Structure formats: C-alpha cells, structure tokens
Amino acid sequence: MYNLIRFLQKHHFILLFVLLEVIAISLLSRSHTYHSATISHNTNKVAARLYEINASVTEYFSLRQANKLLRQQNAELQKRLAWHETHQTAPDSLLRDTVFDFLPARAISFTSHLRNNYIIINKGRRDGVQKDMGLVAPEGVVGIIIGVSDRYATAMSLLHKYATLSIRFKNNDQVANLHWKGGDYRFGEVVDIPTHVELQQGDTILSSGHSLVFPEGLMIGTVDDFVPSERGSLNTARIKYAVDFNSLRNVYVVKNYDRKELDLLIKSRPNE
Amino acid sequence: MNKLLLQILRFAGLLLLQVWVLNNVRLGGYINPFVYVMFVMMLPFSMPGWILLIVGFATGFIVDIFMSTPGLHAGATVFMAFMRPQVIRLATGSTEPETINNPNLSDMGMRWWFSYSFTLVLLHHLALFVLESFSFQQFGGLLMRIILSALFTQFIIVLLSLFFEQRKKR
C-alpha cells in the first residue's frame, strides 16, 4: 500500500496526464457514433447567446445580399403558388399530400471546415422546433435538427460523417444516397448509382421525399463529375451543393405534420 | 490578486478572440488558427505540474463547449500542457529559470519565446488534428492542416505578444 502511494506520488504528473487524456478521448469517441453525436450536442445556453450576439452584429454587413436571395426565393414561390392555384385538379380534402410547414430562422453559428459540422439556429422548443425536423436554406437542403433547447436548436449539417440524404435525379427519377467525405465543403458524393444510370455534369439532384423529413423536390445540388464504374458495379458522382455552407444565414425548419402518423405506420410493418 | 486578475483577463480575452473572431474567419479549409493556446503558454513557470495539466484540460474543455466538440480541444491542450515542462527545459537548458516568473516575450527575448511558443503550437495542433480525424488516413492533408494552422496561430501569437508586451519594457 505504502509503495503504491509512493509510486503515485513519484509519477503523479504522467499519471494525471494519462487520466485527463483518457477522459478527453473517451468524451471524443463517444461523440463518434451517430447517436452520441446527437445526444452530446446540448444546445448550451451561454454559448448560443454569445453566438446570437455575434450574428446580430455581423448580419448588418450583408443585408443587401440576404435580401436579394430572399427576393429571388419569394419570386420563385409566388410563381409556384400562382401555378398551383390555377391548376387545381381536385378538391383538397380528397387528394391531400403530406403537409409541410416552413419556419423561418437564422443560423447564428456554423462551421464548414471540420470533419463533422453543426449549425445552431435561433428557434427552439418554444417555437415548435423538434428533433429530426429538417433544415433548408433558400438555395437548398442544409441539414437535420438533432438537439433542441428552449430558444435554440442544433442541426447536423450535410457536411457530416453520418449525414446521408435520400436523393432523386431530376432527369431519370432514380433514387440514390448522398454523403460527404470530408474536405471541400462545396462537394458531396453519391456512390450507389445503378449501373444503367448515366449522368452528365449539370444534372440536378433533388430530395426524394423518402426520408419523411424533407418534401420531395427540394434542391440539393448539381452533378459536378460522373464516374462510371468498371466491372459493372455502382457508378459514383461528385455533387456540387446548391447551398454555400460557408455563408448560411436565413434558414427554414421543415416540419412534416404527418410525420407521427407515417412513423407509426412504418413501425407497425410486419417483420420479414 | 493583481496577477490572478491579469490571468483571468488574458483567458477571457483570448477565448473571446477565438470564439467571436477567429472561428468566423474562413481562410480555406486548411487554416484553422487556435490562439487560445497562448493562455496555457503564458502560465507562470512556478505553477505546479498537476495544476498546469488541469488548467490545460479546463481551457480546452471550455473551447470544446463553444465548438460542440466534446473532448477534442481538451485532449489536445492537456497534451500540450504535459509537454510544456520538457519544452521549457529544452529551450532554456534548465527546468526553472531563476528570477523570471512568466514566460513572455519581453522577459525571455524573441529567440526563446519564438522557439518555445512555436514548438508548443505545433505539438498542440498535431494532437488536435489527429484527434479530430481520429485516424492517420489522408496523412498529406492532415500534415498540411497542422503546419498551415500552426504557422497562422504562431503568427497571431507573435503579433499579440509584440502588441501587449512592448508596453512593459518601458
């Protein structure tokens, strides 16, 4: 016993270092699985408040740009609205599609240069934001909400190791999955394209609607490079994101009103 | 008491600089400066080793809270704190300088300060980026990030040292 105490005292510096380092690494490794990444991102009130102050100051420097984007989006939406109103084919109550709502918010803090990037927005539980709701910007899909506090929420950006998005190619309606392999924040990858599907640079990628988080047809990006595979395995493509993840500001939280019902339906599917 | 207040001010100043300014400066995907390490570098020579480790861990942990990366900066900063006594010994040739209390530019001279701080910055950034990617894959890109970020951090640290220390000399 005495020898043990002497040993601890003699090497206390190294032992303390090892202890602290192990604590740090275990904290870090716990956040390296999908579930832990979502849990450990408590939206810290103090940090979030600081980011909000920062964002309110810097916001003024780019109002013109933000307004321009919003005007464009408004115009686009007005067009679509007008089209729908003149082309109603059946009474609403019979042919209701899943209803999506868009809650405007601001991204008050985000990163784009780490391996796993997160976004903090200034809407929270009080505004009706819940976990697993989607997050989009005027240009396209941005991410998914993973943590909520009273007035703020954290979202996992598409620029994340565990972010996969179900997409559909506009040209041929084929469905595939979009990932991000790290590095350049402007490009993602689709690696499970069926062999018979050929794409060209500039082809549009949209959300498929399969995830229940996003409505179908939301802009995601365009094909930047298409790599047909040898030996008849799957083709891959590099996708240029429509959203500039380096300059997020105005975003919308996507709420699917039918989500609960659809989730229950999926759960009640008989196991094969 | 005056010294403690100074330390606290330095800590708060560096932390806010890091969180409000540097984290928002995008210099390409490879350059990520982390100047909060300057705080750990400037802790007194006489601070006992175990307190140094705990302060290093706490500093990194607080930065982690702001960056939503539990354990990442804590791990890298405690590693740097662990290596600090060795680096001091290498830089000065003895474990504790006789009369001087704090490592800083005006007391130790530019040559000592530069090699001391740059070594610690490199060690910290090495640990940080390796822990962040949790692997040694893409080693080329990793090395680029370490070196470029370390250079930039060092640049800012030297600037800050010159800015704040010259006054003391007079």
Interface residues (C-beta under 8 A of the other chain):
Chain A: H12 F13 I14 L16 F17 L20 E21 I23 A24 I25 S26 L27 L28 S29 R30 S31 H32 S40 H41 N44 A47 L50 N54 T58 T111 S112 H113 L114 R115 Y118 T154 G182 G183 D184 Y185 N246
Chain B: V19 W20 N23 N24 R26 G29 N32 G49 W50 L53 I54 F57 G60 F61 I65 F66 M67 S68 T69 P70 G71 L72 A74 G75 V78 F79 A81 F82 P85 L131 E132 S133 F134 Q138 G141
